[in-house]
């Protein structure tokens, strides 16, 4: 009997001991629940938002990769090193972290084009440049008009009549250039708190676009350069982390068009950008492109009166059998895409 009681006491002691150990694994020393683990003690840069961990039943294999990308993007954004200009050769896509913008209306292209109002294109004159300030590039400005109602992104720029800026200066490939019918363009810009809108009418006697991804510049396509921090590096003649180079392709409009956008600079963020909405169509003498670019692509919160360094260019390829860039036109005659001090001024205007 004494032995049985002793065994019961030993058993009871073991139960109590294991219970205490188990509780200590999930509570603090005073019995209160331990705090949930924090993803990182490093402060997140603007535009980054951490979301709750998804149910890992089907996504466990992707969790380490996502963590690596987040940590890599944070390290890149907080780095002060300048990123030199790169030749467009990178591939891949870095997702944009943070709340997704509300996309503007996207409509199926109608075969009937809305007539573009008869407007005389604005030819910017850079022959007599004004004295630059610390936050505005010299010369006339390109004005982006504020829109209360976003345009419908359907490849028809006739439904939002804004000032058109002439794009006619041949800045590369003069030997391949024949005349204005061979290559010329007009561009207009608008904005709201979520998007920068681009509308382009391109005259091109032979539409050719078979290149994709990082090589889309070797076909008929658009290029946008944007310096988002003029005051911070006004005199820097090299591309840095606040300078962006984007390409927009209308897709192969002769077959099955798949419009796309690619970011070449900063090189840390190089890759295709699916959040840029693009629509395009052929016209009687060329093609049209519309694009809605989220400000989050540039890590910018826009406001009226804001100035940017800016260039808009059009690439042309007339070789059906080969992907190559024959000529480039821009609204600025001194365009040098690797030198932001040669870029021009874009201002966010009112309605």
Residue pairs with C-beta under 8 A, 6 or more apart in sequence:
23 31
26 33
26 34
27 33
27 34
28 34
39 50
39 67
40 71
40 74
42 74
44 50
44 74
45 74
45 77
45 78
46 299
47 97
47 98
47 296
47 299
48 70
48 73
48 74
48 77
48 97
48 98
49 97
49 98
49 99
50 70
53 63
56 63
69 94
69 95
70 97
73 94
73 97
73 269
76 241
76 268
76 269
77 241
77 299
79 241
81 241
82 236
82 238
82 239
82 240
82 241
83 239
83 240
83 241
83 265
83 266
83 267
83 268
84 238
84 239
84 267
85 238
85 239
85 265
85 337
85 338
86 264
86 265
86 267
86 270
88 214
88 215
88 217
88 247
88 262
88 264
89 214
89 215
90 214
90 264
90 267
90 270
90 271
91 213
91 214
91 271
91 272
92 270
92 271
92 272
93 271
93 272
93 273
93 274
94 269
94 270
94 271
96 273
96 275
96 294
96 296
96 297
98 296
100 275
101 194
101 195
101 275
101 294
101 295
101 296
102 194
103 277
103 292
104 150
104 151
104 152
104 153
104 195
104 197
104 277
104 292
105 150
105 152
105 153
106 152
106 153
106 154
106 277
106 279
107 152
107 153
107 154
108 154
109 154
109 155
109 156
109 279
109 281
110 154
110 156
113 156
113 158
113 281
113 283
114 156
114 158
114 159
115 158
116 157
116 158
116 161
116 201
117 158
117 161
119 161
119 163
119 164
121 164
121 165
121 166
121 186
122 163
122 164
122 165
122 166
123 166
123 168
124 139
124 140
124 142
124 165
124 166
124 331
124 332
124 344
125 140
126 139
126 140
126 332
126 333
126 334
126 344
129 138
129 139
130 138
130 139
131 138
132 138
132 234
134 230
134 231
134 234
135 230
135 231
135 234
135 307
136 230
136 307
136 345
137 230
137 307
137 309
137 310
137 343
137 344
137 345
138 345
139 344
139 345
140 344
140 345
141 307
141 344
141 345
141 346
141 347
142 165
142 189
142 310
142 312
142 331
142 344
142 345
142 346
142 347
143 163
143 189
143 346
143 347
143 349
144 189
144 190
144 191
144 196
144 197
144 346
144 347
144 348
144 349
145 162
145 163
145 189
145 190
145 191
145 349
145 350
145 351
146 190
146 191
146 192
146 304
146 348
146 349
146 350
146 351
147 160
147 190
147 191
147 192
147 197
147 351
148 192
148 351
150 192
150 195
150 197
150 292
151 159
151 160
151 190
151 197
151 199
151 290
151 292
152 159
153 277
153 278
153 279
153 290
153 291
153 292
154 279
154 290
155 250
155 279
155 280
155 281
155 288
155 289
155 290
156 281
156 288
156 290
157 188
157 199
157 200
157 201
157 288
157 290
160 188
160 190
160 197
160 199
162 188
162 189
162 190
162 199
163 188
164 186
164 187
164 188
164 201
165 186
165 187
165 188
165 312
165 331
166 184
166 185
166 186
166 331
167 184
167 185
167 186
167 187
167 200
167 312
167 313
167 314
167 329
167 330
167 331
168 180
168 184
168 185
168 329
168 331
169 329
169 330
169 331
169 332
169 333
169 335
170 177
170 183
170 327
170 328
170 329
171 313
171 328
171 329
171 330
171 332
171 333
171 334
171 335
172 325
172 327
172 328
173 316
173 325
173 326
173 327
173 328
174 327
176 316
176 318
176 326
176 327
177 183
177 327
177 329
178 205
180 203
181 203
181 205
181 285
182 204
182 205
182 316
182 318
183 202
183 203
183 204
183 314
183 316
183 327
183 329
184 202
184 203
184 329
185 200
185 201
185 202
185 203
185 314
185 329
186 200
186 201
187 198
187 199
187 200
187 201
187 312
187 331
188 198
188 199
188 200
189 196
189 197
189 198
189 199
189 346
190 196
190 197
190 199
191 197
191 302
191 348
193 295
193 302
194 294
194 295
195 292
195 293
195 294
195 295
196 292
196 293
196 295
196 302
197 290
197 291
197 292
197 293
198 222
198 224
198 248
198 289
198 290
198 291
198 293
198 312
199 288
199 289
199 290
200 222
200 288
200 289
200 290
200 312
200 314
201 283
201 286
201 288
202 220
202 286
202 287
202 288
202 289
202 314
203 285
203 286
204 220
204 285
204 286
204 287
204 316
205 285
205 286
205 318
206 318
206 320
207 220
207 253
207 254
207 282
207 286
207 287
208 219
208 220
208 317
208 318
208 319
208 320
209 216
209 219
209 220
209 221
209 249
209 250
209 251
209 252
209 253
209 317
210 219
210 252
210 323
211 217
211 218
211 219
211 249
211 317
211 323
212 249
212 258
212 260
213 260
213 262
213 272
214 262
214 264
214 270
215 323
216 247
216 249
216 260
216 262
217 223
217 247
217 315
217 325
218 315
218 317
218 323
218 324
218 325
219 249
219 315
219 317
219 323
220 249
220 250
220 287
220 314
220 315
220 316
220 317
221 247
221 248
221 249
221 250
221 314
221 315
222 247
222 248
222 249
222 289
222 291
222 312
222 313
222 314
222 315
223 245
223 246
223 247
223 248
223 311
223 312
223 313
223 314
223 315
223 328
223 337
224 244
224 245
224 246
224 247
224 248
224 293
224 310
224 311
224 312
225 243
225 244
225 245
225 246
225 309
225 310
225 311
225 312
225 313
225 337
225 340
225 343
226 243
226 244
226 246
226 298
226 308
226 309
226 310
226 346
227 242
227 243
227 244
227 308
227 309
227 310
227 340
227 343
228 242
228 243
228 244
228 298
228 299
228 300
228 308
229 242
230 307
230 308
230 309
232 242
233 240
233 242
233 340
234 341
235 341
236 340
236 341
237 339
237 340
237 341
238 338
238 339
238 340
239 245
239 265
239 266
239 338
239 340
240 266
240 340
241 266
241 268
243 265
243 266
243 309
243 340
244 263
244 265
244 266
244 297
244 298
245 263
245 264
245 265
245 337
246 261
246 262
246 263
246 264
246 273
246 276
246 293
246 297
247 261
247 262
247 263
247 264
248 259
248 260
248 261
248 276
248 278
248 289
248 291
249 259
249 260
249 261
249 262
249 278
250 257
250 259
250 278
250 280
250 281
250 287
250 289
251 257
251 258
251 259
251 260
251 280
252 258
253 280
253 281
253 282
253 287
254 282
257 280
259 278
259 279
259 280
259 289
260 272
260 278
261 272
261 273
261 276
261 278
261 291
261 293
262 270
262 271
262 272
262 273
263 269
263 270
263 271
263 272
263 273
263 297
264 270
273 297
275 294
275 296
275 297
276 291
276 292
276 293
276 294
276 297
277 291
277 292
278 289
278 290
278 291
279 289
279 290
279 291
280 287
280 288
280 289
280 290
281 287
281 288
295 301
295 302
302 348
303 348
304 348
304 349
304 350
305 347
305 348
305 349
306 347
306 348
307 345
307 346
307 347
307 348
308 345
308 346
308 347
309 340
309 343
309 344
309 345
309 346
310 343
310 344
310 345
310 346
311 330
311 331
311 332
311 335
311 337
311 343
311 344
312 330
312 331
313 328
313 329
313 330
313 335
313 337
314 328
314 329
314 330
315 325
315 327
315 328
316 325
316 326
316 327
316 328
316 329
317 323
317 324
317 325
317 326
318 326
319 326
328 335
331 344
332 342
332 343
332 344
334 342
335 342
335 343
336 342
